[in-house]
Each structure stands twice: as C-alpha cells, then as structure tokens.
Amino acid sequence: MKKILLPLALACTLIGQAQMKEGRVVYERTFRFPAINIDPAIAAQMPKTRTDQYELLFGNGQSLLQILPSLGSDDNTFSTGGMVIRFAGGTNDISYHNFEKGIRIDQQEVLDRSFVVSDSIKTLNWKLSEETKTILNHTAHKATAARISTRSRMTMENGEMKRQEFPDTAQVVAWYTTEIPVPAGPDFQGQLPGLVLEMDVDKGQTIWRATEISPKVNASKIKEPKDGKKITAEEFKKERVRMMDEMRKNMPAGSSIRIQQ
C-alpha cells in the first residue's frame, strides 16, 4: 500500500508545482549607495545602505513589480551640512512585463514628473549552472550573466556638481526555481526558465531576496501603467539627462545631490 501511495503523492506534488503559474512574491531589496566625491565629514553621516520591500504579481504571461509603501521607507531625502541628498525612485514607480509580447513598460518619476517608458525585453547572455540551494522550500538553480551598460558618476569641482558617463560592467547572479515555471522576478525578467527568488547585482550593490510566496493573486491588477507621459526608453534616457542637467544649472552650488537607486 505504501508503494502505491508514495508515487501518487509525488505525482500530486509535481502537478501542483506545474500548475502554479500565477501568484504573489514579496522581495526585500537592499541597495548599497555608491561612493561620491564630497566632503568626507558629510559622507560619513550618509546612510550606507537602503532597504525596501517590493511586491511582484504574476499571471497570464504578465507581471507587475512595485514598492510596498507601508513596508518600505518613505524617507527619500537626507540632509546634512546644508546639503540635501535625494534618493531617486519612489512609491509610484512600477515595472510591467508582458512575456508573450516581449515588452516592458515602466512608470518612473523624475523630478516630480511621471513617465511611462516602453521598451522591449532585453536578454543577457546567461550561463546556467548545476549548483542549487533551497530558498523558501523551493530548489533554486544558479545563473550568472554580465550586464554591460553606462553609469553616471557625480563629482564636485570648484563647488559645482558635474556628471560624467562611463562604461559599466556588473556581474549578475540569479537563483531561480523551475518549480514555478514563470520567467518573472525582481529584475531582468523574461529571461530565465523559472521564478527568480534571489539576485545579486554588481557584487552586493543591489541584493534582492524573496521573503514570501503565495499562489493567491488578483490578476486584474496586473496591467500596463498609464500615469505619465508616454515615451520610448531611448527618449526617456535623453530626457532624464536633460532634466538633471537643467536642475543642476539652476540650483545653488552644493545644495542638492540626487542618487539613482
């Protein structure tokens, strides 16, 4: 009798796993602030990291990622020595993915202006490993990739903030589970054959960890964001640079720094 029940129980477990194609995940994201060239006394008072919690909803070949305001920090500014440091990214930022259409739509707020940014899902050159570990009772597989992009660096020269662009390559380590066969996660969605439960970007610069997983989700909430000016990703990049440069020209020297998370 035991020999009959064991395979039956295993089959039921596998069926249950295969059917979980929608759900809700809560992630904890810890961001380590990059070093900036300012007065060491001011730099010593700045926070070294920031931790927020995000909610991922997935189902019907789509996903929606947004911050949890009630759990995350609402304080986006830090003041010291007459200088105000503002951390970019807020409670209105949303990231929507449609895996079947291969599109990504982000709602982002820059200097109190909201944009709806459309782009295609870009794919990194992932290397899948046989290494595994258990995360929230799921077997997670390791995958690594290199993200090649550009990054802005802020420097203070003669009392004036200046922005410099330089090439940036970051190592990405993701842990995904094929037990939940959806290509969703906190970032780089639509690329791996399972739900991403942990991710480390740039050797601890940004770390995501799933803290809760539930098969219950209101699928009607998974829809494209529409609150903002519609713009392409390339147009948004140029517009953001223009807005930031204009802000720096009009503000008193050394009065404000904006850090992108």
KAGIUR-V89928 format. One record per residue. N is the residue number from 1. RES is the residue in three letters. OMEGA is omega in degrees with one decimal (NA if undefined). Layout:
# KAGIUR-V89928
n=N res=RES omega=OMEGA
n=N res=RES omega=OMEGA
This chain:
# KAGIUR-V89928
n=1 res=MET omega=179.4
n=2 res=LYS omega=-178.9
n=3 res=LYS omega=179.6
n=4 res=ILE omega=-175.1
n=5 res=LEU omega=-177.3
n=6 res=LEU omega=176.8
n=7 res=PRO omega=179.5
n=8 res=LEU omega=178.9
n=9 res=ALA omega=179.0
n=10 res=LEU omega=179.1
n=11 res=ALA omega=179.2
n=12 res=CYS omega=178.7
n=13 res=THR omega=-179.5
n=14 res=LEU omega=178.0
n=15 res=ILE omega=179.8
n=16 res=GLY omega=178.6
n=17 res=GLN omega=-177.7
n=18 res=ALA omega=-177.7
n=19 res=GLN omega=-178.8
n=20 res=MET omega=179.4
n=21 res=LYS omega=172.4
n=22 res=GLU omega=-178.7
n=23 res=GLY omega=-177.6
n=24 res=ARG omega=178.1
n=25 res=VAL omega=171.4
n=26 res=VAL omega=178.5
n=27 res=TYR omega=168.7
n=28 res=GLU omega=179.0
n=29 res=ARG omega=175.9
n=30 res=THR omega=-178.3
n=31 res=PHE omega=177.9
n=32 res=ARG omega=-176.1
n=33 res=PHE omega=179.2
n=34 res=PRO omega=177.7
n=35 res=ALA omega=175.9
n=36 res=ILE omega=-173.9
n=37 res=ASN omega=178.1
n=38 res=ILE omega=179.0
n=39 res=ASP omega=-179.6
n=40 res=PRO omega=179.7
n=41 res=ALA omega=177.1
n=42 res=ILE omega=-179.5
n=43 res=ALA omega=-178.9
n=44 res=ALA omega=-179.2
n=45 res=GLN omega=-178.3
n=46 res=MET omega=174.5
n=47 res=PRO omega=-179.3
n=48 res=LYS omega=-179.0
n=49 res=THR omega=174.9
n=50 res=ARG omega=-178.7
n=51 res=THR omega=177.5
n=52 res=ASP omega=176.2
n=53 res=GLN omega=-176.5
n=54 res=TYR omega=178.0
n=55 res=GLU omega=175.6
n=56 res=LEU omega=173.8
n=57 res=LEU omega=179.2
n=58 res=PHE omega=179.7
n=59 res=GLY omega=178.5
n=60 res=ASN omega=178.5
n=61 res=GLY omega=-178.5
n=62 res=GLN omega=175.2
n=63 res=SER omega=177.9
n=64 res=LEU omega=-179.2
n=65 res=LEU omega=177.0
n=66 res=GLN omega=-178.7
n=67 res=ILE omega=174.6
n=68 res=LEU omega=-175.5
n=69 res=PRO omega=-176.5
n=70 res=SER omega=-178.9
n=71 res=LEU omega=-179.7
n=72 res=GLY omega=179.6
n=73 res=SER omega=177.2
n=74 res=ASP omega=-176.0
n=75 res=ASP omega=-178.0
n=76 res=ASN omega=-178.8
n=77 res=THR omega=177.4
n=78 res=PHE omega=-176.3
n=79 res=SER omega=176.1
n=80 res=THR omega=175.6
n=81 res=GLY omega=-179.3
n=82 res=GLY omega=-178.9
n=83 res=MET omega=177.2
n=84 res=VAL omega=178.2
n=85 res=ILE omega=-177.9
n=86 res=ARG omega=179.0
n=87 res=PHE omega=-177.3
n=88 res=ALA omega=-179.4
n=89 res=GLY omega=-176.4
n=90 res=GLY omega=-174.5
n=91 res=THR omega=179.8
n=92 res=ASN omega=-179.4
n=93 res=ASP omega=-177.7
n=94 res=ILE omega=175.3
n=95 res=SER omega=-179.2
n=96 res=TYR omega=176.6
n=97 res=HIS omega=170.6
n=98 res=ASN omega=-173.0
n=99 res=PHE omega=-179.3
n=100 res=GLU omega=179.7
n=101 res=LYS omega=179.9
n=102 res=GLY omega=-178.3
n=103 res=ILE omega=177.1
n=104 res=ARG omega=178.7
n=105 res=ILE omega=-178.9
n=106 res=ASP omega=169.9
n=107 res=GLN omega=-175.9
n=108 res=GLN omega=179.6
n=109 res=GLU omega=177.8
n=110 res=VAL omega=178.5
n=111 res=LEU omega=176.6
n=112 res=ASP omega=173.1
n=113 res=ARG omega=-176.8
n=114 res=SER omega=179.8
n=115 res=PHE omega=172.1
n=116 res=VAL omega=-169.7
n=117 res=VAL omega=-178.9
n=118 res=SER omega=179.5
n=119 res=ASP omega=173.0
n=120 res=SER omega=177.2
n=121 res=ILE omega=179.2
n=122 res=LYS omega=-176.6
n=123 res=THR omega=173.4
n=124 res=LEU omega=178.2
n=125 res=ASN omega=-174.3
n=126 res=TRP omega=172.1
n=127 res=LYS omega=-178.5
n=128 res=LEU omega=-176.8
n=129 res=SER omega=174.4
n=130 res=GLU omega=-179.9
n=131 res=GLU omega=-179.9
n=132 res=THR omega=170.7
n=133 res=LYS omega=-177.9
n=134 res=THR omega=177.8
n=135 res=ILE omega=-179.6
n=136 res=LEU omega=177.2
n=137 res=ASN omega=175.9
n=138 res=HIS omega=174.6
n=139 res=THR omega=-178.2
n=140 res=ALA omega=-179.8
n=141 res=HIS omega=-177.3
n=142 res=LYS omega=174.4
n=143 res=ALA omega=-179.6
n=144 res=THR omega=178.5
n=145 res=ALA omega=175.1
n=146 res=ALA omega=175.5
n=147 res=ARG omega=-179.3
n=148 res=ILE omega=-176.9
n=149 res=SER omega=173.8
n=150 res=THR omega=-179.7
n=151 res=ARG omega=176.9
n=152 res=SER omega=176.0
n=153 res=ARG omega=-179.9
n=154 res=MET omega=177.1
n=155 res=THR omega=177.8
n=156 res=MET omega=179.7
n=157 res=GLU omega=179.8
n=158 res=ASN omega=178.1
n=159 res=GLY omega=-178.2
n=160 res=GLU omega=177.0
n=161 res=MET omega=178.4
n=162 res=LYS omega=-179.4
n=163 res=ARG omega=176.9
n=164 res=GLN omega=176.8
n=165 res=GLU omega=177.4
n=166 res=PHE omega=-179.3
n=167 res=PRO omega=-175.5
n=168 res=ASP omega=175.3
n=169 res=THR omega=-178.2
n=170 res=ALA omega=175.4
n=171 res=GLN omega=179.1
n=172 res=VAL omega=176.2
n=173 res=VAL omega=-177.9
n=174 res=ALA omega=174.2
n=175 res=TRP omega=-174.9
n=176 res=TYR omega=179.1
n=177 res=THR omega=175.9
n=178 res=THR omega=175.4
n=179 res=GLU omega=172.0
n=180 res=ILE omega=-168.0
n=181 res=PRO omega=175.0
n=182 res=VAL omega=-176.0
n=183 res=PRO omega=-176.7
n=184 res=ALA omega=179.0
n=185 res=GLY omega=-177.3
n=186 res=PRO omega=180.0
n=187 res=ASP omega=-179.0
n=188 res=PHE omega=-177.2
n=189 res=GLN omega=178.8
n=190 res=GLY omega=-172.6
n=191 res=GLN omega=-176.2
n=192 res=LEU omega=-173.8
n=193 res=PRO omega=179.6
n=194 res=GLY omega=-178.8
n=195 res=LEU omega=178.6
n=196 res=VAL omega=-178.4
n=197 res=LEU omega=176.4
n=198 res=GLU omega=177.4
n=199 res=MET omega=176.8
n=200 res=ASP omega=-179.4
n=201 res=VAL omega=175.7
n=202 res=ASP omega=172.6
n=203 res=LYS omega=175.2
n=204 res=GLY omega=177.0
n=205 res=GLN omega=174.6
n=206 res=THR omega=179.9
n=207 res=ILE omega=176.4
n=208 res=TRP omega=176.0
n=209 res=ARG omega=174.9
n=210 res=ALA omega=179.4
n=211 res=THR omega=178.8
n=212 res=GLU omega=173.5
n=213 res=ILE omega=179.2
n=214 res=SER omega=176.7
n=215 res=PRO omega=-178.6
n=216 res=LYS omega=-179.5
n=217 res=VAL omega=173.0
n=218 res=ASN omega=-174.0
n=219 res=ALA omega=-178.9
n=220 res=SER omega=179.1
n=221 res=LYS omega=-177.9
n=222 res=ILE omega=-177.8
n=223 res=LYS omega=-176.7
n=224 res=GLU omega=174.3
n=225 res=PRO omega=-176.1
n=226 res=LYS omega=-174.5
n=227 res=ASP omega=178.4
n=228 res=GLY omega=178.5
n=229 res=LYS omega=179.8
n=230 res=LYS omega=-173.1
n=231 res=ILE omega=176.8
n=232 res=THR omega=-179.1
n=233 res=ALA omega=179.8
n=234 res=GLU omega=177.3
n=235 res=GLU omega=-179.6
n=236 res=PHE omega=179.6
n=237 res=LYS omega=179.2
n=238 res=LYS omega=-178.9
n=239 res=GLU omega=179.7
n=240 res=ARG omega=177.9
n=241 res=VAL omega=-179.9
n=242 res=ARG omega=-178.6
n=243 res=MET omega=-179.3
n=244 res=MET omega=178.1
n=245 res=ASP omega=178.9
n=246 res=GLU omega=178.3
n=247 res=MET omega=-178.6
n=248 res=ARG omega=179.4
n=249 res=LYS omega=-173.4
n=250 res=ASN omega=-176.8
n=251 res=MET omega=176.9
n=252 res=PRO omega=-177.8
n=253 res=ALA omega=175.6
n=254 res=GLY omega=-174.8
n=255 res=SER omega=-174.8
n=256 res=SER omega=174.3
n=257 res=ILE omega=178.2
n=258 res=ARG omega=-178.6
n=259 res=ILE omega=178.9
n=260 res=GLN omega=-179.1
n=261 res=GLN omega=NA
